[in-house]
Amino acid sequence: MDAPIDNDNSQNFIAYISTIQSVIDRVANNSAAIKTWCITLTTGILALALGNFTKTNVSLIALIPAGMFWVLDAYYLALERCFRTIYNDVVNKFNCGDLSRSELFIIKPSVTFKLVLKACVSWSVFIFYLALIVIIVSVKILAR
């Protein structure tokens, strides 16, 4: 096993966890941007559907981007969770003195289909997209 991190390498450790934290921040910002784009696109489609009452089925087209953004948002949440796990594991190893120099700057998140499905039903994702789908269906019903 490689030598553990000591005071001489603590700057490398700080840079390593800062890198992980910056990735977590970017993924969280992407998740927020996904929600913004989803609302914008869905609102545009619903406005087109309401502007043309003879073709109210257009409102159901808004379900397509809502579903796609739901899965993409869940992927970002699953990815964020993977990076948070990596971050916590590295800090725990460092605190226990088990982190070796060879482990620094190795970042390999493994997002699985199961993690994405789990993220799909998390409160931060599920409630937002469920409410959006209810609004889309309500517009369809009320625009008849």
VEXDREN-864560 format. One record per residue (C-alpha): chain; x, y, z. Coordinates in steps of 0.2 Angstrom, whole numbers, plus 5000, padded with zeros to 4 digits. Layout:
<pts>
- kette, u, v, w
- A, X, Y, Z $
...
</pts>
This chain:
<pts>
- kette, u, v, w
- A, 5000, 5000, 5000 $
- A, 5006, 5018, 4996 $
- A, 5011, 5030, 5010 $
- A, 4996, 5039, 5019 $
- A, 4993, 5057, 5016 $
- A, 5004, 5068, 5028 $
- A, 5006, 5086, 5031 $
- A, 5017, 5088, 5016 $
- A, 5003, 5081, 5005 $
- A, 4988, 5090, 5013 $
- A, 4988, 5103, 5000 $
- A, 4985, 5089, 4987 $
- A, 4971, 5083, 4998 $
- A, 4963, 5100, 4999 $
- A, 4964, 5102, 4980 $
- A, 4956, 5084, 4978 $
- A, 4941, 5087, 4989 $
- A, 4939, 5105, 4981 $
- A, 4938, 5097, 4964 $
- A, 4925, 5084, 4970 $
- A, 4915, 5098, 4978 $
- A, 4916, 5109, 4962 $
- A, 4909, 5094, 4952 $
- A, 4895, 5092, 4964 $
- A, 4891, 5111, 4963 $
- A, 4891, 5110, 4944 $
- A, 4879, 5095, 4944 $
- A, 4867, 5104, 4956 $
- A, 4867, 5119, 4945 $
- A, 4864, 5108, 4930 $
- A, 4849, 5101, 4939 $
- A, 4842, 5118, 4942 $
- A, 4845, 5123, 4924 $
- A, 4835, 5107, 4918 $
- A, 4820, 5112, 4929 $
- A, 4821, 5130, 4922 $
- A, 4822, 5124, 4904 $
- A, 4808, 5111, 4907 $
- A, 4796, 5125, 4913 $
- A, 4800, 5136, 4899 $
- A, 4798, 5123, 4886 $
- A, 4782, 5116, 4894 $
- A, 4774, 5134, 4896 $
- A, 4778, 5137, 4877 $
- A, 4770, 5122, 4871 $
- A, 4754, 5125, 4883 $
- A, 4753, 5143, 4876 $
- A, 4753, 5136, 4859 $
- A, 4739, 5123, 4863 $
- A, 4729, 5136, 4872 $
- A, 4731, 5149, 4858 $
- A, 4723, 5136, 4846 $
- A, 4708, 5128, 4854 $
- A, 4704, 5117, 4839 $
- A, 4720, 5107, 4842 $
- A, 4720, 5104, 4861 $
- A, 4730, 5088, 4859 $
- A, 4745, 5099, 4856 $
- A, 4745, 5101, 4875 $
- A, 4749, 5083, 4877 $
- A, 4765, 5085, 4867 $
- A, 4772, 5094, 4883 $
- A, 4772, 5077, 4891 $
- A, 4787, 5072, 4880 $
- A, 4799, 5085, 4886 $
- A, 4793, 5084, 4904 $
- A, 4797, 5065, 4904 $
- A, 4814, 5068, 4896 $
- A, 4819, 5082, 4908 $
- A, 4812, 5071, 4922 $
- A, 4824, 5057, 4918 $
- A, 4839, 5069, 4915 $
- A, 4836, 5078, 4931 $
- A, 4835, 5061, 4940 $
- A, 4852, 5057, 4931 $
- A, 4860, 5073, 4938 $
- A, 4853, 5069, 4955 $
- A, 4860, 5051, 4955 $
- A, 4877, 5058, 4949 $
- A, 4877, 5071, 4963 $
- A, 4874, 5057, 4975 $
- A, 4888, 5047, 4968 $
- A, 4900, 5062, 4970 $
- A, 4894, 5065, 4988 $
- A, 4898, 5047, 4992 $
- A, 4915, 5049, 4984 $
- A, 4918, 5065, 4994 $
- A, 4912, 5057, 5011 $
- A, 4923, 5041, 5008 $
- A, 4938, 5051, 5004 $
- A, 4936, 5063, 5020 $
- A, 4933, 5047, 5031 $
- A, 4948, 5039, 5024 $
- A, 4958, 5054, 5027 $
- A, 4952, 5056, 5045 $
- A, 4956, 5038, 5049 $
- A, 4973, 5039, 5041 $
- A, 4969, 5027, 5027 $
- A, 4970, 5038, 5012 $
- A, 4985, 5035, 5002 $
- A, 4994, 5046, 4989 $
- A, 4990, 5035, 4975 $
- A, 4971, 5037, 4978 $
- A, 4972, 5056, 4976 $
- A, 4963, 5063, 4961 $
- A, 4955, 5046, 4956 $
- A, 4936, 5050, 4954 $
- A, 4926, 5037, 4946 $
- A, 4907, 5039, 4949 $
- A, 4896, 5024, 4944 $
- A, 4879, 5029, 4940 $
- A, 4868, 5014, 4937 $
- A, 4850, 5013, 4930 $
- A, 4844, 5008, 4948 $
- A, 4852, 5024, 4955 $
- A, 4843, 5034, 4942 $
- A, 4826, 5026, 4945 $
- A, 4829, 5029, 4964 $
- A, 4832, 5047, 4960 $
- A, 4816, 5048, 4949 $
- A, 4806, 5045, 4964 $
- A, 4815, 5057, 4976 $
- A, 4805, 5071, 4983 $
- A, 4816, 5084, 4975 $
- A, 4812, 5077, 4958 $
- A, 4796, 5067, 4959 $
- A, 4785, 5081, 4966 $
- A, 4791, 5094, 4953 $
- A, 4788, 5083, 4938 $
- A, 4772, 5076, 4945 $
- A, 4765, 5093, 4948 $
- A, 4770, 5098, 4930 $
- A, 4761, 5083, 4923 $
- A, 4746, 5087, 4933 $
- A, 4746, 5105, 4925 $
- A, 4748, 5098, 4908 $
- A, 4734, 5086, 4909 $
- A, 4723, 5099, 4918 $
- A, 4726, 5111, 4903 $
- A, 4721, 5097, 4891 $
- A, 4705, 5094, 4901 $
- A, 4700, 5112, 4903 $
- A, 4704, 5117, 4885 $
- A, 4691, 5106, 4878 $
</pts>
